């Protein structure tokens, strides 16, 4: 029985250069990340682990954060706010 959605917010993963970063998270979050990775693999037909997904999830989160984007735009324009 497949319960994977037709489309996940995090789409197929691009191939990119990587830098290793280590972080700690709650056990419950790790379980959810692994569950998401399983659904992502089922949805896009390519197995992926949670560790591979994390940077893409963070990138997607930051890209959608209006406050962060606004602050970056102001800084790029030379503002002090």
C-alpha positions, 0 to 999 in steps of 0.5 A: 500500500503506497501512501506517498503524496503525488507531490512533496514540497521538496522536489527532486534533488539537484546534484550539487557540491557539498560541504560536510556539517554535523548537527544534533536533533531530537530523536522525534525529529530524526524519526520524522526526517527518516519518514520524509526521506522514505516518502520522498524516495517513493514519490520520486523513485530514487531512494534517499536518506534523511542526511541527504535531504536535510540541506535541501530542506534547509535551503527550501526553508530559507528561500521561502522565509520572507523576513530573511529574504527581505533582510538579505535584500536590504543588506545587498542594497547597502541598508543598515536595517 
